[in-house]
Amino acid sequence: MDRELLEILACPVCKGSLTPGRNSLRCEACRLRYPVVDGVPVLLPERAKKF
């Protein structure tokens, strides 16, 4: 994932920073994992999963 994009993206729940993972972006504050589908992050709270 593009570094510049990661700098402007934020968790939609708490507005915290996101950390790239394998096929996902993780919010350590909320303990939520958002999927990345075909290179596009899906930042919908209903699609997030707890980790």
PDBQT receptor file of N, H, CA, C and O in Angstrom, charges set to zero:
ATOM      1  N   MET A   1       0.836  -1.174   0.000  1.00  0.00    +0.000 N 
ATOM      2  CA  MET A   1       0.000   0.000   0.000  1.00  0.00    +0.000 C 
ATOM      3  C   MET A   1       0.884   1.241   0.000  1.00  0.00    +0.000 C 
ATOM      4  O   MET A   1       1.947   1.261   0.620  1.00  0.00    +0.000 OA
ATOM      5  N   ASP A   2       0.440   2.253  -0.688  1.00  0.00    +0.000 N 
ATOM      6  H   ASP A   2      -0.424   2.237  -1.191  1.00  0.00    +0.000 HD
ATOM      7  CA  ASP A   2       1.187   3.487  -0.847  1.00  0.00    +0.000 C 
ATOM      8  C   ASP A   2       1.368   4.201   0.497  1.00  0.00    +0.000 C 
ATOM      9  O   ASP A   2       0.402   4.399   1.235  1.00  0.00    +0.000 OA
ATOM     10  N   ARG A   3       2.587   4.579   0.803  1.00  0.00    +0.000 N 
ATOM     11  H   ARG A   3       3.371   4.418   0.204  1.00  0.00    +0.000 HD
ATOM     12  CA  ARG A   3       2.902   5.243   2.076  1.00  0.00    +0.000 C 
ATOM     13  C   ARG A   3       2.147   6.563   2.239  1.00  0.00    +0.000 C 
ATOM     14  O   ARG A   3       1.676   6.876   3.333  1.00  0.00    +0.000 OA
ATOM     15  N   GLU A   4       2.031   7.333   1.167  1.00  0.00    +0.000 N 
ATOM     16  H   GLU A   4       2.414   7.079   0.278  1.00  0.00    +0.000 HD
ATOM     17  CA  GLU A   4       1.320   8.612   1.238  1.00  0.00    +0.000 C 
ATOM     18  C   GLU A   4      -0.150   8.396   1.577  1.00  0.00    +0.000 C 
ATOM     19  O   GLU A   4      -0.728   9.165   2.345  1.00  0.00    +0.000 OA
ATOM     20  N   LEU A   5      -0.756   7.361   1.013  1.00  0.00    +0.000 N 
ATOM     21  H   LEU A   5      -0.286   6.737   0.389  1.00  0.00    +0.000 HD
ATOM     22  CA  LEU A   5      -2.145   7.060   1.310  1.00  0.00    +0.000 C 
ATOM     23  C   LEU A   5      -2.301   6.678   2.776  1.00  0.00    +0.000 C 
ATOM     24  O   LEU A   5      -3.250   7.111   3.430  1.00  0.00    +0.000 OA
ATOM     25  N   LEU A   6      -1.391   5.883   3.293  1.00  0.00    +0.000 N 
ATOM     26  H   LEU A   6      -0.620   5.531   2.762  1.00  0.00    +0.000 HD
ATOM     27  CA  LEU A   6      -1.455   5.472   4.696  1.00  0.00    +0.000 C 
ATOM     28  C   LEU A   6      -1.365   6.664   5.648  1.00  0.00    +0.000 C 
ATOM     29  O   LEU A   6      -1.954   6.650   6.729  1.00  0.00    +0.000 OA
ATOM     30  N   GLU A   7      -0.636   7.676   5.245  1.00  0.00    +0.000 N 
ATOM     31  H   GLU A   7      -0.157   7.687   4.367  1.00  0.00    +0.000 HD
ATOM     32  CA  GLU A   7      -0.481   8.858   6.097  1.00  0.00    +0.000 C 
ATOM     33  C   GLU A   7      -1.778   9.638   6.257  1.00  0.00    +0.000 C 
ATOM     34  O   GLU A   7      -1.976  10.292   7.281  1.00  0.00    +0.000 OA
ATOM     35  N   ILE A   8      -2.667   9.584   5.267  1.00  0.00    +0.000 N 
ATOM     36  H   ILE A   8      -2.506   9.053   4.435  1.00  0.00    +0.000 HD
ATOM     37  CA  ILE A   8      -3.906  10.365   5.360  1.00  0.00    +0.000 C 
ATOM     38  C   ILE A   8      -5.109   9.538   5.806  1.00  0.00    +0.000 C 
ATOM     39  O   ILE A   8      -6.129  10.101   6.201  1.00  0.00    +0.000 OA
ATOM     40  N   LEU A   9      -5.004   8.211   5.748  1.00  0.00    +0.000 N 
ATOM     41  H   LEU A   9      -4.174   7.753   5.427  1.00  0.00    +0.000 HD
ATOM     42  CA  LEU A   9      -6.112   7.368   6.182  1.00  0.00    +0.000 C 
ATOM     43  C   LEU A   9      -6.167   7.293   7.700  1.00  0.00    +0.000 C 
ATOM     44  O   LEU A   9      -5.138   7.335   8.374  1.00  0.00    +0.000 OA
ATOM     45  N   ALA A  10      -7.385   7.180   8.230  1.00  0.00    +0.000 N 
ATOM     46  H   ALA A  10      -8.221   7.146   7.682  1.00  0.00    +0.000 HD
ATOM     47  CA  ALA A  10      -7.585   7.060   9.670  1.00  0.00    +0.000 C 
ATOM     48  C   ALA A  10      -8.726   6.086   9.930  1.00  0.00    +0.000 C 
ATOM     49  O   ALA A  10      -9.584   5.864   9.077  1.00  0.00    +0.000 OA
ATOM     50  N   CYS A  11      -8.715   5.523  11.106  1.00  0.00    +0.000 N 
ATOM     51  H   CYS A  11      -8.017   5.704  11.799  1.00  0.00    +0.000 HD
ATOM     52  CA  CYS A  11      -9.792   4.619  11.512  1.00  0.00    +0.000 C 
ATOM     53  C   CYS A  11     -11.104   5.406  11.532  1.00  0.00    +0.000 C 
ATOM     54  O   CYS A  11     -11.162   6.479  12.131  1.00  0.00    +0.000 OA
ATOM     55  N   PRO A  12     -12.156   4.895  10.891  1.00  0.00    +0.000 N 
ATOM     56  CA  PRO A  12     -13.425   5.625  10.870  1.00  0.00    +0.000 C 
ATOM     57  C   PRO A  12     -14.138   5.623  12.222  1.00  0.00    +0.000 C 
ATOM     58  O   PRO A  12     -15.053   6.419  12.432  1.00  0.00    +0.000 OA
ATOM     59  N   VAL A  13     -13.739   4.754  13.132  1.00  0.00    +0.000 N 
ATOM     60  H   VAL A  13     -12.996   4.107  12.961  1.00  0.00    +0.000 HD
ATOM     61  CA  VAL A  13     -14.392   4.676  14.446  1.00  0.00    +0.000 C 
ATOM     62  C   VAL A  13     -13.762   5.658  15.434  1.00  0.00    +0.000 C 
ATOM     63  O   VAL A  13     -14.465   6.462  16.046  1.00  0.00    +0.000 OA
ATOM     64  N   CYS A  14     -12.421   5.592  15.593  1.00  0.00    +0.000 N 
ATOM     65  H   CYS A  14     -11.850   4.939  15.096  1.00  0.00    +0.000 HD
ATOM     66  CA  CYS A  14     -11.768   6.426  16.605  1.00  0.00    +0.000 C 
ATOM     67  C   CYS A  14     -10.869   7.515  16.022  1.00  0.00    +0.000 C 
ATOM     68  O   CYS A  14     -10.336   8.343  16.760  1.00  0.00    +0.000 OA
ATOM     69  N   LYS A  15     -10.702   7.515  14.707  1.00  0.00    +0.000 N 
ATOM     70  H   LYS A  15     -11.135   6.842  14.107  1.00  0.00    +0.000 HD
ATOM     71  CA  LYS A  15      -9.829   8.470  13.991  1.00  0.00    +0.000 C 
ATOM     72  C   LYS A  15      -8.350   8.239  14.280  1.00  0.00    +0.000 C 
ATOM     73  O   LYS A  15      -7.525   9.122  14.044  1.00  0.00    +0.000 OA
ATOM     74  N   GLY A  16      -8.013   7.053  14.792  1.00  0.00    +0.000 N 
ATOM     75  H   GLY A  16      -8.684   6.337  14.984  1.00  0.00    +0.000 HD
ATOM     76  CA  GLY A  16      -6.628   6.699  15.073  1.00  0.00    +0.000 C 
ATOM     77  C   GLY A  16      -5.891   6.302  13.807  1.00  0.00    +0.000 C 
ATOM     78  O   GLY A  16      -6.488   6.173  12.738  1.00  0.00    +0.000 OA
ATOM     79  N   SER A  17      -4.588   6.111  13.939  1.00  0.00    +0.000 N 
ATOM     80  H   SER A  17      -4.103   6.216  14.807  1.00  0.00    +0.000 HD
ATOM     81  CA  SER A  17      -3.778   5.736  12.783  1.00  0.00    +0.000 C 
ATOM     82  C   SER A  17      -3.963   4.251  12.462  1.00  0.00    +0.000 C 
ATOM     83  O   SER A  17      -4.332   3.450  13.320  1.00  0.00    +0.000 OA
ATOM     84  N   LEU A  18      -3.696   3.915  11.212  1.00  0.00    +0.000 N 
ATOM     85  H   LEU A  18      -3.396   4.565  10.514  1.00  0.00    +0.000 HD
ATOM     86  CA  LEU A  18      -3.834   2.543  10.738  1.00  0.00    +0.000 C 
ATOM     87  C   LEU A  18      -2.468   1.978  10.385  1.00  0.00    +0.000 C 
ATOM     88  O   LEU A  18      -1.606   2.677   9.852  1.00  0.00    +0.000 OA
ATOM     89  N   THR A  19      -2.289   0.711  10.690  1.00  0.00    +0.000 N 
ATOM     90  H   THR A  19      -2.989   0.143  11.123  1.00  0.00    +0.000 HD
ATOM     91  CA  THR A  19      -1.043   0.012  10.427  1.00  0.00    +0.000 C 
ATOM     92  C   THR A  19      -1.285  -1.041   9.359  1.00  0.00    +0.000 C 
ATOM     93  O   THR A  19      -2.232  -1.820   9.470  1.00  0.00    +0.000 OA
ATOM     94  N   PRO A  20      -0.447  -1.083   8.321  1.00  0.00    +0.000 N 
ATOM     95  CA  PRO A  20      -0.670  -2.093   7.289  1.00  0.00    +0.000 C 
ATOM     96  C   PRO A  20      -0.342  -3.491   7.805  1.00  0.00    +0.000 C 
ATOM     97  O   PRO A  20       0.612  -3.694   8.556  1.00  0.00    +0.000 OA
ATOM     98  N   GLY A  21      -1.159  -4.440   7.379  1.00  0.00    +0.000 N 
ATOM     99  H   GLY A  21      -1.934  -4.276   6.769  1.00  0.00    +0.000 HD
ATOM    100  CA  GLY A  21      -0.935  -5.849   7.653  1.00  0.00    +0.000 C 
ATOM    101  C   GLY A  21      -1.072  -6.610   6.357  1.00  0.00    +0.000 C 
ATOM    102  O   GLY A  21      -1.093  -6.015   5.279  1.00  0.00    +0.000 OA
ATOM    103  N   ARG A  22      -1.163  -7.895   6.452  1.00  0.00    +0.000 N 
ATOM    104  H   ARG A  22      -1.146  -8.378   7.328  1.00  0.00    +0.000 HD
ATOM    105  CA  ARG A  22      -1.334  -8.694   5.243  1.00  0.00    +0.000 C 
ATOM    106  C   ARG A  22      -2.806  -8.654   4.848  1.00  0.00    +0.000 C 
ATOM    107  O   ARG A  22      -3.649  -9.224   5.539  1.00  0.00    +0.000 OA
ATOM    108  N   ASN A  23      -3.115  -7.990   3.753  1.00  0.00    +0.000 N 
ATOM    109  H   ASN A  23      -2.430  -7.527   3.191  1.00  0.00    +0.000 HD
ATOM    110  CA  ASN A  23      -4.476  -7.852   3.225  1.00  0.00    +0.000 C 
ATOM    111  C   ASN A  23      -5.415  -7.139   4.181  1.00  0.00    +0.000 C 
ATOM    112  O   ASN A  23      -6.622  -7.377   4.154  1.00  0.00    +0.000 OA
ATOM    113  N   SER A  24      -4.872  -6.257   5.038  1.00  0.00    +0.000 N 
ATOM    114  H   SER A  24      -3.891  -6.063   5.060  1.00  0.00    +0.000 HD
ATOM    115  CA  SER A  24      -5.732  -5.515   5.954  1.00  0.00    +0.000 C 
ATOM    116  C   SER A  24      -4.995  -4.297   6.493  1.00  0.00    +0.000 C 
ATOM    117  O   SER A  24      -3.776  -4.175   6.373  1.00  0.00    +0.000 OA
ATOM    118  N   LEU A  25      -5.774  -3.404   7.088  1.00  0.00    +0.000 N 
ATOM    119  H   LEU A  25      -6.764  -3.503   7.185  1.00  0.00    +0.000 HD
ATOM    120  CA  LEU A  25      -5.242  -2.273   7.836  1.00  0.00    +0.000 C 
ATOM    121  C   LEU A  25      -5.753  -2.430   9.259  1.00  0.00    +0.000 C 
ATOM    122  O   LEU A  25      -6.929  -2.721   9.477  1.00  0.00    +0.000 OA
ATOM    123  N   ARG A  26      -4.852  -2.235  10.238  1.00  0.00    +0.000 N 
ATOM    124  H   ARG A  26      -3.897  -1.999  10.061  1.00  0.00    +0.000 HD
ATOM    125  CA  ARG A  26      -5.213  -2.462  11.630  1.00  0.00    +0.000 C 
ATOM    126  C   ARG A  26      -5.209  -1.166  12.416  1.00  0.00    +0.000 C 
ATOM    127  O   ARG A  26      -4.335  -0.315  12.247  1.00  0.00    +0.000 OA
ATOM    128  N   CYS A  27      -6.214  -1.032  13.288  1.00  0.00    +0.000 N 
ATOM    129  H   CYS A  27      -6.924  -1.723  13.425  1.00  0.00    +0.000 HD
ATOM    130  CA  CYS A  27      -6.262   0.070  14.240  1.00  0.00    +0.000 C 
ATOM    131  C   CYS A  27      -5.957  -0.539  15.603  1.00  0.00    +0.000 C 
ATOM    132  O   CYS A  27      -6.760  -1.300  16.143  1.00  0.00    +0.000 OA
ATOM    133  N   GLU A  28      -4.794  -0.202  16.157  1.00  0.00    +0.000 N 
ATOM    134  H   GLU A  28      -4.142   0.416  15.718  1.00  0.00    +0.000 HD
ATOM    135  CA  GLU A  28      -4.388  -0.751  17.452  1.00  0.00    +0.000 C 
ATOM    136  C   GLU A  28      -5.259  -0.204  18.579  1.00  0.00    +0.000 C 
ATOM    137  O   GLU A  28      -5.494  -0.907  19.561  1.00  0.00    +0.000 OA
ATOM    138  N   ALA A  29      -5.742   1.028  18.464  1.00  0.00    +0.000 N 
ATOM    139  H   ALA A  29      -5.551   1.600  17.666  1.00  0.00    +0.000 HD
ATOM    140  CA  ALA A  29      -6.557   1.627  19.520  1.00  0.00    +0.000 C 
ATOM    141  C   ALA A  29      -7.912   0.922  19.660  1.00  0.00    +0.000 C 
ATOM    142  O   ALA A  29      -8.347   0.626  20.773  1.00  0.00    +0.000 OA
ATOM    143  N   CYS A  30      -8.568   0.657  18.545  1.00  0.00    +0.000 N 
ATOM    144  H   CYS A  30      -8.215   0.897  17.641  1.00  0.00    +0.000 HD
ATOM    145  CA  CYS A  30      -9.885   0.001  18.551  1.00  0.00    +0.000 C 
ATOM    146  C   CYS A  30      -9.792  -1.522  18.519  1.00  0.00    +0.000 C 
ATOM    147  O   CYS A  30     -10.759  -2.225  18.811  1.00  0.00    +0.000 OA
ATOM    148  N   ARG A  31      -8.593  -2.020  18.153  1.00  0.00    +0.000 N 
ATOM    149  H   ARG A  31      -7.808  -1.448  17.916  1.00  0.00    +0.000 HD
ATOM    150  CA  ARG A  31      -8.398  -3.461  17.961  1.00  0.00    +0.000 C 
ATOM    151  C   ARG A  31      -9.296  -3.978  16.839  1.00  0.00    +0.000 C 
ATOM    152  O   ARG A  31      -9.892  -5.051  16.940  1.00  0.00    +0.000 OA
ATOM    153  N   LEU A  32      -9.379  -3.173  15.749  1.00  0.00    +0.000 N 
ATOM    154  H   LEU A  32      -8.895  -2.302  15.667  1.00  0.00    +0.000 HD
ATOM    155  CA  LEU A  32     -10.161  -3.543  14.576  1.00  0.00    +0.000 C 
ATOM    156  C   LEU A  32      -9.238  -3.724  13.388  1.00  0.00    +0.000 C 
ATOM    157  O   LEU A  32      -8.204  -3.066  13.277  1.00  0.00    +0.000 OA
ATOM    158  N   ARG A  33      -9.632  -4.632  12.498  1.00  0.00    +0.000 N 
ATOM    159  H   ARG A  33     -10.472  -5.166  12.589  1.00  0.00    +0.000 HD
ATOM    160  CA  ARG A  33      -8.885  -4.907  11.266  1.00  0.00    +0.000 C 
ATOM    161  C   ARG A  33      -9.829  -4.671  10.099  1.00  0.00    +0.000 C 
ATOM    162  O   ARG A  33     -10.904  -5.265  10.021  1.00  0.00    +0.000 OA
ATOM    163  N   TYR A  34      -9.408  -3.787   9.184  1.00  0.00    +0.000 N 
ATOM    164  H   TYR A  34      -8.534  -3.305   9.247  1.00  0.00    +0.000 HD
ATOM    165  CA  TYR A  34     -10.195  -3.457   7.997  1.00  0.00    +0.000 C 
ATOM    166  C   TYR A  34      -9.604  -4.170   6.790  1.00  0.00    +0.000 C 
ATOM    167  O   TYR A  34      -8.387  -4.141   6.603  1.00  0.00    +0.000 OA
ATOM    168  N   PRO A  35     -10.429  -4.810   5.962  1.00  0.00    +0.000 N 
ATOM    169  CA  PRO A  35      -9.891  -5.537   4.808  1.00  0.00    +0.000 C 
ATOM    170  C   PRO A  35      -9.393  -4.596   3.713  1.00  0.00    +0.000 C 
ATOM    171  O   PRO A  35      -9.859  -3.465   3.575  1.00  0.00    +0.000 OA
ATOM    172  N   VAL A  36      -8.430  -5.102   2.942  1.00  0.00    +0.000 N 
ATOM    173  H   VAL A  36      -8.051  -6.020   3.055  1.00  0.00    +0.000 HD
ATOM    174  CA  VAL A  36      -7.964  -4.417   1.732  1.00  0.00    +0.000 C 
ATOM    175  C   VAL A  36      -8.275  -5.372   0.584  1.00  0.00    +0.000 C 
ATOM    176  O   VAL A  36      -7.719  -6.467   0.502  1.00  0.00    +0.000 OA
ATOM    177  N   VAL A  37      -9.169  -4.939  -0.300  1.00  0.00    +0.000 N 
ATOM    178  H   VAL A  37      -9.621  -4.049  -0.234  1.00  0.00    +0.000 HD
ATOM    179  CA  VAL A  37      -9.624  -5.782  -1.411  1.00  0.00    +0.000 C 
ATOM    180  C   VAL A  37      -9.097  -5.205  -2.721  1.00  0.00    +0.000 C 
ATOM    181  O   VAL A  37      -9.409  -4.069  -3.080  1.00  0.00    +0.000 OA
ATOM    182  N   ASP A  38      -8.305  -5.990  -3.424  1.00  0.00    +0.000 N 
ATOM    183  H   ASP A  38      -8.052  -6.913  -3.133  1.00  0.00    +0.000 HD
ATOM    184  CA  ASP A  38      -7.701  -5.555  -4.698  1.00  0.00    +0.000 C 
ATOM    185  C   ASP A  38      -6.962  -4.235  -4.554  1.00  0.00    +0.000 C 
ATOM    186  O   ASP A  38      -7.003  -3.390  -5.449  1.00  0.00    +0.000 OA
ATOM    187  N   GLY A  39      -6.285  -4.060  -3.423  1.00  0.00    +0.000 N 
ATOM    188  H   GLY A  39      -6.252  -4.746  -2.695  1.00  0.00    +0.000 HD
ATOM    189  CA  GLY A  39      -5.500  -2.853  -3.191  1.00  0.00    +0.000 C 
ATOM    190  C   GLY A  39      -6.281  -1.665  -2.676  1.00  0.00    +0.000 C 
ATOM    191  O   GLY A  39      -5.713  -0.590  -2.486  1.00  0.00    +0.000 OA
ATOM    192  N   VAL A  40      -7.585  -1.837  -2.444  1.00  0.00    +0.000 N 
ATOM    193  H   VAL A  40      -8.047  -2.710  -2.598  1.00  0.00    +0.000 HD
ATOM    194  CA  VAL A  40      -8.440  -0.741  -1.977  1.00  0.00    +0.000 C 
ATOM    195  C   VAL A  40      -8.885  -1.024  -0.545  1.00  0.00    +0.000 C 
ATOM    196  O   VAL A  40      -9.529  -2.043  -0.292  1.00  0.00    +0.000 OA
ATOM    197  N   PRO A  41      -8.552  -0.136   0.398  1.00  0.00    +0.000 N 
ATOM    198  CA  PRO A  41      -8.985  -0.356   1.777  1.00  0.00    +0.000 C 
ATOM    199  C   PRO A  41     -10.497  -0.152   1.910  1.00  0.00    +0.000 C 
ATOM    200  O   PRO A  41     -11.052   0.819   1.396  1.00  0.00    +0.000 OA
ATOM    201  N   VAL A  42     -11.147  -1.079   2.604  1.00  0.00    +0.000 N 
ATOM    202  H   VAL A  42     -10.696  -1.868   3.021  1.00  0.00    +0.000 HD
ATOM    203  CA  VAL A  42     -12.590  -1.000   2.850  1.00  0.00    +0.000 C 
ATOM    204  C   VAL A  42     -12.754  -0.546   4.295  1.00  0.00    +0.000 C 
ATOM    205  O   VAL A  42     -12.743  -1.360   5.218  1.00  0.00    +0.000 OA
ATOM    206  N   LEU A  43     -12.907   0.765   4.481  1.00  0.00    +0.000 N 
ATOM    207  H   LEU A  43     -12.916   1.427   3.731  1.00  0.00    +0.000 HD
ATOM    208  CA  LEU A  43     -12.950   1.351   5.816  1.00  0.00    +0.000 C 
ATOM    209  C   LEU A  43     -14.389   1.541   6.304  1.00  0.00    +0.000 C 
ATOM    210  O   LEU A  43     -14.781   2.631   6.721  1.00  0.00    +0.000 OA
ATOM    211  N   LEU A  44     -15.149   0.478   6.242  1.00  0.00    +0.000 N 
ATOM    212  H   LEU A  44     -14.831  -0.408   5.904  1.00  0.00    +0.000 HD
ATOM    213  CA  LEU A  44     -16.513   0.499   6.751  1.00  0.00    +0.000 C 
ATOM    214  C   LEU A  44     -16.541  -0.234   8.088  1.00  0.00    +0.000 C 
ATOM    215  O   LEU A  44     -16.116  -1.387   8.161  1.00  0.00    +0.000 OA
ATOM    216  N   PRO A  45     -17.034   0.409   9.145  1.00  0.00    +0.000 N 
ATOM    217  CA  PRO A  45     -17.047  -0.245  10.453  1.00  0.00    +0.000 C 
ATOM    218  C   PRO A  45     -17.753  -1.598  10.448  1.00  0.00    +0.000 C 
ATOM    219  O   PRO A  45     -17.354  -2.498  11.188  1.00  0.00    +0.000 OA
ATOM    220  N   GLU A  46     -18.781  -1.758   9.639  1.00  0.00    +0.000 N 
ATOM    221  H   GLU A  46     -19.105  -1.027   9.039  1.00  0.00    +0.000 HD
ATOM    222  CA  GLU A  46     -19.504  -3.023   9.593  1.00  0.00    +0.000 C 
ATOM    223  C   GLU A  46     -18.694  -4.150   8.927  1.00  0.00    +0.000 C 
ATOM    224  O   GLU A  46     -19.022  -5.324   9.094  1.00  0.00    +0.000 OA
ATOM    225  N   ARG A  47     -17.664  -3.807   8.195  1.00  0.00    +0.000 N 
ATOM    226  H   ARG A  47     -17.397  -2.853   8.060  1.00  0.00    +0.000 HD
ATOM    227  CA  ARG A  47     -16.790  -4.811   7.558  1.00  0.00    +0.000 C 
ATOM    228  C   ARG A  47     -15.552  -5.114   8.394  1.00  0.00    +0.000 C 
ATOM    229  O   ARG A  47     -14.809  -6.045   8.082  1.00  0.00    +0.000 OA
ATOM    230  N   ALA A  48     -15.321  -4.336   9.457  1.00  0.00    +0.000 N 
ATOM    231  H   ALA A  48     -15.925  -3.580   9.711  1.00  0.00    +0.000 HD
ATOM    232  CA  ALA A  48     -14.154  -4.531  10.319  1.00  0.00    +0.000 C 
ATOM    233  C   ALA A  48     -14.343  -5.761  11.196  1.00  0.00    +0.000 C 
ATOM    234  O   ALA A  48     -15.464  -6.157  11.516  1.00  0.00    +0.000 OA
ATOM    235  N   LYS A  49     -13.214  -6.355  11.575  1.00  0.00    +0.000 N 
ATOM    236  H   LYS A  49     -12.303  -6.034  11.316  1.00  0.00    +0.000 HD
ATOM    237  CA  LYS A  49     -13.228  -7.515  12.469  1.00  0.00    +0.000 C 
ATOM    238  C   LYS A  49     -12.303  -7.247  13.636  1.00  0.00    +0.000 C 
ATOM    239  O   LYS A  49     -11.250  -6.631  13.476  1.00  0.00    +0.000 OA
ATOM    240  N   LYS A  50     -12.697  -7.708  14.807  1.00  0.00    +0.000 N 
ATOM    241  H   LYS A  50     -13.553  -8.208  14.937  1.00  0.00    +0.000 HD
ATOM    242  CA  LYS A  50     -11.858  -7.587  16.001  1.00  0.00    +0.000 C 
ATOM    243  C   LYS A  50     -10.648  -8.482  15.886  1.00  0.00    +0.000 C 
ATOM    244  O   LYS A  50     -10.719  -9.550  15.279  1.00  0.00    +0.000 OA
ATOM    245  N   PHE A  51      -9.529  -8.056  16.467  1.00  0.00    +0.000 N 
ATOM    246  H   PHE A  51      -9.471  -7.188  16.960  1.00  0.00    +0.000 HD
ATOM    247  CA  PHE A  51      -8.357  -8.942  16.527  1.00  0.00    +0.000 C 
ATOM    248  C   PHE A  51      -7.825  -8.972  17.933  1.00  0.00    +0.000 C 
ATOM    249  O   PHE A  51      -6.839  -9.657  18.205  1.00  0.00    +0.000 OA
TER     250      PHE A  51
